[in-house]
């Protein structure tokens, strides 16, 4: 620990209420098959242009294994956010193991379209 504050623009961390909203939407996206779990899958969805937003766990050790995702997300103009716990992210993804990142993907005619847009707007406010 260097004691230096984390740049919130570079690493937007969701507060408790936004974390609950994000994890709820991740769970719904998993139910609708609009979710890709893991850093490799999130990278693939970003490169293919089918990612709506990316969620990463802040308690990942070492954090460096995730740091390419914010850069790629910015390059692709996709919002991204960190949530505090990879265990909670795993549960929201519908698995019993921790998940360090996931990507909610696009789906034409999705029932989650308005919820995804509201969440993207909330994430964008963290980046400003």
Secondary structure as GFF3:
##gff-version 3
##sequence-region A 1 128
A	DSSP	alpha_helix	16	31	.	.	.	ID=ss1
A	DSSP	beta_strand	35	37	.	.	.	ID=ss2
A	DSSP	alpha_helix	39	48	.	.	.	ID=ss3
A	DSSP	beta_strand	51	57	.	.	.	ID=ss4
A	DSSP	three_ten_helix	63	66	.	.	.	ID=ss5
A	DSSP	alpha_helix	67	75	.	.	.	ID=ss6
A	DSSP	beta_strand	79	83	.	.	.	ID=ss7
A	DSSP	alpha_helix	86	92	.	.	.	ID=ss8
A	DSSP	beta_strand	101	105	.	.	.	ID=ss9
A	DSSP	alpha_helix	113	127	.	.	.	ID=ss10
###
